[in-house]
């Protein structure tokens, strides 16, 4: 069923834009608190955007302006997934501040409920916390693959999958819901602070975008030409025609059944798909601009914290992959931009944040005591330039296919990825120095035919260092660190070279 639904706590037929009656009075607890506009897109690599890759041809002037007027986080990550629908645990973590193995589900077959999940998690999600604090809460986003028990607690909810090209079936639909809500607030002279969850269904496939944007990027929704358009975006620097070994999830939809791509990894197909992705990105950018312009006209923008991010990254040809079920930086990382009162302008920070740090951060800015169910850490000191990072070590998981799956750990510039998939048939280790090899280039990126397609000539040291004897000690250190993180976070699995639980 694809009709939008609306949740209200109003009496009679009039829409209530405020909180519950006991919270409708504007008092000392709500005066002076910032509004919050949280913008979440679906399936976007940070490297789509010029603010993360200056060579990108994707036009996003509104996001670039947000970055100029706020702070860009270079090290923002989504922690991972136990499901092929990576957005499901990601959006649970955003809503609750809980870590990936402490959510209501954890992908273990026949397990009805995760015993490590707090009983009261749904009562301490984003909307519930801000409702209790006297905020007006509103949400629009795609429906499904998220935490329904948390979603329905927003006072106003318009959820629907909108991946069409026109205004009624695409990204403009979500923006219209926010604009309608702001108009209703203004009409009602509602002065309560608001939390608006402004989600999009794009650029998730099928990547249908307005014709004029597709034309700019030389892209077609149907009948992809065997030759790439001259306007099509170039292949990524870390493009491969195939991943060097099986990714570990047989028949994975994102790798074999995306409309317009299927199993193809040729230049024309992927440049066309990147064009479609960029057209969707630009359309989203335009819709965000409409909402920000309205807030400015209302006099609300200066007191609004604006957060822009994605639920996870995306491959689209990078490393020969198409989807989001991997732990390379293009997919493990997410874009993350924050603008608002108290946020330095034109700054970049390392951060080392997870998306699950968002909720405690919002609580911090709003002066709300976070519930004990939240495991994330407020990034406010990082955003305000008081410290460089939230944490020293970052852990990532993909366990949505064959088990145990893929794990990674990152500390400083060093990153280890391990694969234990296909019932032991694939057991691989990758070690990267991201300072000298930020694109995580492999041996296959040095092959002449790949270099000819990408135009990127890797340096000799830009390769997987896991089997290089000079880095044996570093590999051992990172493997020890990975196991420690897996234990700390209650990862229920172990890799082939780790001791049993």
N, C-alpha and C positions, 0 to 999 in steps of 0.2 A: 504494500500500500504506500503510495507516494504522495499523499496529500499532507500538507504541513499541519502540525498540531500546535495548539496554543495552550499553555498552562497559565492560569491566573488564579489569584486569591481575591477576587473582587466580589462585591455584593451587587446584586441586580445585573443589568446588562452592561454596565460601564466598565471598561478596561481599567484595571488597577495598575498603575505604573510604579507605585511605591512598594514597600515591603509589607509584612503582615501588620494588622492594625496597631498592635502594641509597639511597633517600630516605626510608625509613620511620622512621628513627631521629630522634627529636626532639633537635635539637642547638642550639648557640648561634646557628646561622643562622636557625632558625625560632622560637626562643623570643621571646616578646614581640611578634611580628608580629601585626598586626590581622587578624581575619577580614574577609571581604568578601562582602556580599550585594548583588549587582547586579540591580536590578529593571527589566525592559524591557517596556513595553506596545507594542501595535501600532496605529498610526493615532490619535494623540491630540494635539489642539491644546492648547497651554498654557492657552488661554483657556476651555477646558472647566472649569478648576479655579478655585476661589475664591482660591487663593493667587496667581493671575495676573489674575483678573477678579473683583472683590469682588461684582459683580452676578450672578454665576453661581448657578444654583439646584442645581447638581450637588453631591450630598452625598458628601464624601470625608474623613471625620474622621481617618482614619489618616494619610493624606498630609498633612493640615493639622497633625497632631501632629508628624510628621517635620519639617515646615517650622519649627514652633515650637521644636523641640529641635535644629535644625540650621541649615543655610544654604541659601537659595534663590538660584539663579543666574537673573537676569533676561535676560541675553543669551546664550542657548545655542542653537546652530544645527546643522543636519545637513549642510551644504555642498551637497548636491544629488544629482543622478542623471543617468545617461545611458540609463536604462531607465524604461519605464512602471511597472515594479515598483520603485518608489522605495526600498522596504525592502532590496532586494538590495545596491546599493552602500552604503547606510547601514550595514547590518549587517557588511559587509566592513570598512568603516572603523572601526567599533567594535572588531572583532576584531583588527585589525592596526595601527591608528594611522597608516595610509597615507592619502594624499589621494585625491580622487575619480578623478583621471586616472592614478593609479599602481597601480590594482588589476589583478587577473588579466585582467579584461575591461574594455572601455571603450565598448561599444555600437557599434563600427564594423563594419559588415556585412562578412562573410567574413574578418574578422581573427580567427584562432584564439587568439592570445595577445597581450596587450598588451606590446610591446617595452620599455615603461617600467616594467613591474612587476619588482621584485627577484626573482631566481630562488629565494631562500630565504624568501619571505614566509610560506608556510604553516608553516615551522619556527619562526617568530618571532611567532606569534599569541598571543592571550591565554592559552589553556589550556597551550600548550607552554611559555611563559615561566614560568608559575606552577607547572607540574609540575616543571620543572627546579629551581625554588626551594624545593621541599619542601612545597608546598601540596597539600591534597586539593582536587580540582576536580570539580564536579558541574554539570550543565546540564539544564534542562527548558525547552522553548520550542516554538513552532510548527515544523513541518517545512517546509523549502523556502524559496526566495527569500532565501538567506543563503549563508555561506561554508562549504560542507560539509567541505572539507579542514581547516578550523579547528574546526568543531563536533565532529568525531569524536575530537578529541584530549583532550576532557574525560574524566576517568577514569570517570565515570558519566554516561550520557546517556539522557534520556527525552524524545524529540522527537515531537510529534504535533499535528496541527491540531485544536484543541478550541474550536469556536465555537457549541456548543449552549447550552441554557438550564439544564440540570440539572447536578448535581455530577459525574457521570461523563463528561459531554460538554462541559463548559464550563470556566470559569476555575478552579473548585475542583480540577479534575484536576491542573493544574500545581502548585497549592499542596500537594496531597496527596503529590506526588512529592518535594517538598522536605521535608515533614514526615516522610515515611518515611525519607528519607536522614538527617535529624537523629536520628531514633530509632535507626537502625542505628549511627550514630557513637557515640551515648551507650551503646548496648549493648556495642559493641566497645571502649569507653573510649579512643576515638581523640582524642588531644590535639593533633594537627597543626592548624595554621591551615587554614581552608578558604576557597575561592573558589566561591561558588554563583551561577550564572547563572540567575536566576529570571525566565523569560520567559513572556509570555501570548500567546494567539492573538487575544484581544479588545483593544480595542473594534472591530477590523477587522470589516467586514461579512462575512456577514450578522450583524446585531447582535441575536442572540437572547440574552435575559436572563431571569432568574427572573420569574415572573408578578407577584409582589408588588412587585418593583422597577419593572417596566413600568407597573403600575397607579399607582404613586406619581407617575410622570412622564407619565401620561396617554397612554401609547404602546401600540401594537399591532404585533405582528409580521406580521399579515396583515390584509387588508381595511381599509386606512386610511380613516377617515371623511373625507368632503369638508369637514367643519368641524373645526377644531382643538379638542382637549380643553381644558377650562379649566385642567387641571393641566399641560399641555404647556409645556416651556420656551419663553420668548419667542424671536423671531427675533433673530439677532445684529445688533449696531448697523451692521455693514457688509454686511448682507444685500442682495442684488440678485436680481430675478427672472431675470436673464440677465447674463452677462458682456458688456461693451460691444463686444468683438470676439472672434474665434475664438481659443481658447486654444492652438491649434497642433498638436493631436494628434487627428486624425480617428478616429472610432470608438473612442475611449479608453474602456475598460471602466468606469473609475470615474465617468465623466461620463454614460454612457448605459445601463449595465446593472447597477447596484447594486440588489439585491433590496429592494423596498419604495419605491424612488425612481425608477429608470430615468431618463427625461429630464425628469421633473417638477421644477419649482422653485417650486411654489405654497406658500402659507403652511402649509396643513394637512399636506402631505407632509413639508416640512422640519422643522416643529415636532415631528412624530411621529418623524422620524429622529433629531433631537437628543435626544428623550426616550429612544429606544432606546440611543443613544450614552451618555447619562448613566447609564442603568440598568446598562449594561456597565461603565462606569467605577466605579460604586458597588460592584458585585459584585467587581471587582478589588480595590478598597480593602478590602473585607471579607476577602478571601483573604490580602492582605498582612498584615492584622492578626493572622490566625491564626498566620502564620509568625513574626512579631515576638514574639507572646506566647510561643510555644514557645522561642525563643531566650532570652527573658528568664527563663523557668522553668529553663532549662539553665544560666543564669549566663553566657551567651555574649554577650548583647546589648551590654553596655558596652564590649566589646573588638571590636565589629563595625562596620565602615564600611558604611553603607547608602546606596546610590545609587538614586534613582528617576528614570526618564526614559522617553522614547518614541523610536522610530526616526525619526519625523518628525511634523509636524503634520497638520492635516486641515481641509478647507473646510466641508463640510456647509452650503451655502447662502451662506457668506461670499463676497462679490464675485460671486455667481451661479454659483459653482463647487461641485462636490461632492467632488472627490478631493484627492489629494496632489501633483498634477503642476503646481504653480505656485510662485511665489517671494514671495507675500505673507507678512507676518509670521505669520499664523495657521497657515501650513504650513511655512514656512522655519524658524521657531523650534520649539523643543521644551521641555517642562517639564524642570527639572533641580533636584533637591533632594538634598543630602548631609547625613548625620548620622553622628556617630561620634567616636571619641577624637581630640582635637585640632581639632575643627571647632567654631567659635563657634556659640552657640545664638541663634536668633531673628534672624539677620542676613540681609540681602539684598546681593548684589553684582552688578555689571554683568557682569563675566566676559569677554564676547566670546569664548566658547569654541565649539569644534566638538565633536561627538561623538567624533571621532578623537583628541581630547585625553584621553579617558577612560583609555586603556591606559597612557600614560606617567604619568598621575596615580596610578593604582593601583600601578604600579611604584615610584613615589616614596614613597608611604605604606608600602609593604611593604619598602622598602630594597633593591630589585632594580635592578641596572644595566640600563636599557632597551637593546634591540638597535638597531643603526644603521638598520634598516628603518623604525623609527618616525619619522614626520614630525610628529606631534602634539607639543604642549607641555604639560608638567605644569601643572595649574591649582591645585596645592597652595598656592602663595603667595597666590592670589586667595581661595581658600576660607578661608585662615587670616588674611585681612585685611591682608596685607603689601603687596598692590598691587591696583589696581582692575580691571585687565583683563589678559588674556593677550596680546592683539594689538590693533592699532589699526583694521585694515581687515578686513572680512568679505566673502567672495566666495560666490556661489551660482549653481547651474546647474540647468536642466532641459533635457535634450537627448534625451528619450525618444521624442519625436514627430518632426515635420518639423524638419529641420536648418537652421541651427545651433541653433534653439530659443530658450530664454529664459535671460538672464543677469541677475545683480544684483550690486551692490556697495554696501556700507554703511560709512560712516565717521562717527563721532559720531552726531548725530541725522539725518544726511542719508542717503537711500537712493535709488539709481537702479535701475530695472528696464528692460531692453530686450527686445523681442520681434522675432525675425526668423524667421518661420515661413511655412508654406503656400506654399513656393517663391517667397517674396518678396511674396506678397499681403498679408501682415500684417507691417508694420514700424512698431513703436510704441515710444515712450519714456515712462516715468513717472518723476517726481521727487517725492519726499516729504520733508517736514520732520517726522520722527516725533515731535518734541517738541510740535508744535502739531497734528499730524494722526496720532495713534498708530494709528488704525484704517485708515489709507491710503484715506480716502474719496475718491471720484471725482465727476466732474460728475453722473453718474447718481444718486448718493446724495442729491442736492439736489432730485430730482423729487418732486412732491407725493405721488404714489401710493406711492413708496418710503418717504417720511417717514411717511405714514399707516400703513404696515405695521410699521415698526420703532419708531416713536415717537421716533426720533432726529433732531433738527433740526441739520444740520451748520452750522458757522460758515462765513462767506464764504470764508475762507482755507483751509478744509479740502477740498482738491482736488488734482489732479495739477498740479504747477507746472512741468512740463517745457517748456511752450510760453509761459510767462509771461516776457516780456523782462526783468523785474527779476531773474530767476534764471538768465539765460543763462550768466553766468560760472560759477555753481555747477554747472550742467549740464555745461559743458565740463570742469570740474575732475573731476567724477565719471566722465565718459566716459573721460578719460585714465587715471584710477585703475582703472577696469574693465579696460581693455586691459592695463595693467601686471600686474594680478592674473591675467588669462588667460594671459599670457606666462609669468609666474612658475610657475604651476601646470600648465603644459604642456597647456592647453586646445587640442584639435586644430582647433577651428573659429574663425572670425571673423565678427562681425556685419557687416551691410551697410555701415555707416559707418566701418569700421575698415580699416586697411591690410592687405593680404595678408600671410600668414605669411612 
